Amino acid sequence: GMLYVSSRMEGTIYQVTPEAEVTPYAEGMGVATGLAFDNVGNLYAGDRTGTIFKISTDRQIFVFATLEPSVSAYHLAFGRDGNLFVTGPTTSSFDNVYRIPPDGAVTRFYHGLGRPQGMAFDAAGNLYVAASLSGHRGIVRLTPDGAAELFVSGYNIVGLAFTPRRSMIVATHN
């Protein structure tokens, strides 16, 4: 029932209760962007300058992985297999989606998306990414074996989420 919010300006992650009480949850995250919880309650946060932090359930902060800096933000999502998937747009038109297993070893899951941003997994394990594919903007579906196709066409899409009824909610920057 809690909401967690990252603040780029302060490098702080806030916890918001259902009664709208806001308290700091973790501090010192640099340019904090992108949040995701693993299946045991650890919180992961991206620092736009290249660090993915792991915040344990007792709020201890660890460097989990290091990536190339992003020009805007990191976006994080956990797959059913327990791997953390990360996007971080750069100035390239062929960016990566990274896969990071629990040991923190960074591998490239997919290469070739333009400005990949928000991500979400469907019930079948497909990863959906707000990005461009071969010059077409929208939401790209990546199968577990890394095949890509444009799933939804649209401009200025920065995020997405699935509802419990398998509907997709799409966010744009405007």
C-alpha positions as CSV (number, residue, x, y, z in Angstrom):
1,G,0.0,0.0,0.0
2,M,3.0,2.3,0.0
3,L,4.1,4.5,-2.9
4,Y,7.8,5.1,-3.5
5,V,9.0,8.3,-5.3
6,S,12.5,9.2,-6.4
7,S,13.7,12.8,-6.4
8,R,16.3,13.7,-9.0
9,M,17.0,17.0,-7.3
10,E,17.7,15.6,-3.9
11,G,18.9,12.1,-4.5
12,T,16.3,10.9,-2.1
13,I,13.7,8.2,-2.3
14,Y,10.5,9.0,-0.4
15,Q,7.9,6.6,1.0
16,V,4.3,7.8,0.8
17,T,1.6,6.2,2.9
18,P,-2.0,5.7,1.8
19,E,-2.8,8.7,4.1
20,A,-0.3,10.9,2.0
21,E,2.3,11.1,4.7
22,V,5.7,11.5,3.0
23,T,9.0,10.4,4.7
24,P,12.5,9.9,3.3
25,Y,13.2,6.2,2.7
26,A,16.8,6.4,1.5
27,E,19.1,9.3,0.8
28,G,22.4,9.8,-1.1
29,M,21.2,8.3,-4.4
30,G,22.8,11.0,-6.7
31,V,20.4,11.8,-9.5
32,A,17.8,9.2,-8.4
33,T,15.7,7.8,-11.3
34,G,13.9,4.5,-11.8
35,L,12.7,2.3,-9.0
36,A,11.9,-1.4,-8.8
37,F,11.4,-4.0,-6.0
38,D,12.7,-7.6,-6.2
39,N,10.6,-10.5,-5.0
40,V,12.0,-10.3,-1.4
41,G,11.4,-6.6,-0.9
42,N,14.8,-5.0,-1.8
43,L,14.5,-1.7,-3.6
44,Y,16.7,-0.9,-6.6
45,A,17.3,2.7,-7.8
46,G,19.2,4.1,-10.7
47,D,21.6,7.1,-10.3
48,R,21.6,8.7,-13.8
49,T,25.4,9.0,-13.6
50,G,25.8,5.2,-13.9
51,T,25.1,3.4,-10.6
52,I,22.3,1.0,-9.8
53,F,21.8,0.9,-6.0
54,K,20.3,-1.9,-4.0
55,I,18.5,-0.8,-0.9
56,S,17.9,-3.8,1.4
57,T,14.8,-4.2,3.5
58,D,16.7,-2.8,6.5
59,R,17.6,0.2,4.3
60,Q,21.3,-0.6,3.9
61,I,22.5,0.8,0.6
62,F,24.8,-1.1,-1.8
63,V,26.2,-0.5,-5.2
64,F,24.6,-3.3,-7.2
65,A,25.8,-2.6,-10.8
66,T,27.5,0.1,-12.9
67,L,26.3,1.2,-16.3
68,E,27.0,3.8,-18.9
69,P,25.6,7.2,-17.8
70,S,22.1,8.2,-19.1
71,V,21.2,11.5,-20.6
72,S,17.8,11.5,-18.9
73,A,17.0,8.6,-16.5
74,Y,17.2,4.9,-15.8
75,H,14.1,2.7,-16.0
76,L,14.0,-0.6,-14.1
77,A,11.8,-3.7,-14.1
78,F,12.2,-7.2,-12.7
79,G,11.5,-10.2,-14.9
80,R,9.9,-13.4,-13.6
81,D,13.3,-15.0,-13.6
82,G,14.6,-12.6,-10.9
83,N,16.8,-10.6,-13.3
84,L,16.7,-6.8,-13.2
85,F,16.2,-5.2,-16.6
86,V,17.4,-1.6,-17.1
87,T,17.2,1.0,-19.8
88,G,19.0,4.3,-19.8
89,P,18.7,6.5,-22.9
90,T,21.9,8.0,-24.3
91,T,22.6,10.1,-27.3
92,S,22.8,7.0,-29.5
93,S,19.9,5.8,-31.6
94,F,20.9,2.2,-30.8
95,D,20.7,1.9,-27.1
96,N,20.6,-1.2,-24.9
97,V,18.3,-3.0,-22.6
98,Y,20.5,-4.5,-19.9
99,R,19.8,-7.7,-17.9
100,I,21.4,-7.9,-14.5
101,P,21.1,-11.2,-12.5
102,P,21.2,-11.2,-8.7
103,D,25.0,-11.3,-8.7
104,G,25.1,-7.8,-10.4
105,A,26.9,-8.9,-13.6
106,V,25.6,-6.6,-16.4
107,T,24.8,-8.2,-19.7
108,R,23.1,-6.8,-22.8
109,F,19.7,-8.3,-23.4
110,Y,18.8,-6.3,-26.5
111,H,20.7,-3.7,-28.6
112,G,19.0,-1.3,-31.1
113,L,16.3,0.7,-29.5
114,G,16.1,4.5,-29.8
115,R,15.7,6.3,-26.4
116,P,14.4,3.3,-24.4
117,Q,12.6,4.4,-21.3
118,G,9.8,2.9,-19.2
119,M,9.3,-0.9,-19.1
120,A,6.8,-3.5,-17.9
121,F,6.5,-7.3,-18.2
122,D,3.3,-9.0,-19.3
123,A,2.1,-12.3,-17.8
124,A,3.8,-14.3,-20.5
125,G,7.2,-12.8,-19.7
126,N,7.4,-10.4,-22.7
127,L,9.1,-7.1,-22.0
128,Y,7.5,-3.9,-23.3
129,V,9.6,-0.8,-23.7
130,A,8.7,2.7,-24.5
131,A,11.2,3.3,-27.4
132,S,11.8,3.6,-31.1
133,L,12.5,0.6,-33.2
134,S,13.8,1.1,-36.8
135,G,12.7,4.7,-36.7
136,H,9.1,3.9,-35.5
137,R,8.1,5.3,-32.1
138,G,5.9,3.6,-29.6
139,I,6.0,0.6,-27.4
140,V,8.3,-2.3,-28.4
141,R,7.6,-5.8,-27.3
142,L,10.7,-7.9,-26.6
143,T,10.1,-11.7,-26.3
144,P,12.1,-13.7,-23.7
145,D,14.5,-14.7,-26.5
146,G,15.1,-11.1,-27.6
147,A,12.9,-10.8,-30.7
148,A,11.5,-7.3,-31.1
149,E,8.4,-5.8,-32.7
150,L,6.6,-2.5,-32.5
151,F,3.5,-3.3,-30.4
152,V,1.9,0.2,-30.1
153,S,2.6,3.1,-32.3
154,G,2.8,6.6,-30.7
155,Y,4.8,9.7,-30.0
156,N,6.3,11.0,-26.7
157,I,5.6,7.7,-24.8
158,V,7.9,7.6,-21.8
159,G,6.3,4.9,-19.5
160,L,3.8,2.1,-19.3
161,A,2.3,-0.3,-16.8
162,F,-0.1,-3.3,-16.8
163,T,-3.2,-3.5,-14.6
164,P,-4.2,-6.7,-12.9
165,R,-6.8,-7.1,-15.7
166,R,-4.0,-7.0,-18.3
167,S,-4.8,-3.6,-19.6
168,M,-1.9,-1.4,-20.5
169,I,-1.6,2.2,-19.1
170,V,0.6,4.4,-21.2
171,A,2.3,7.7,-20.1
172,T,3.5,10.4,-22.4
173,H,5.7,13.4,-21.4
174,N,2.9,15.8,-22.0
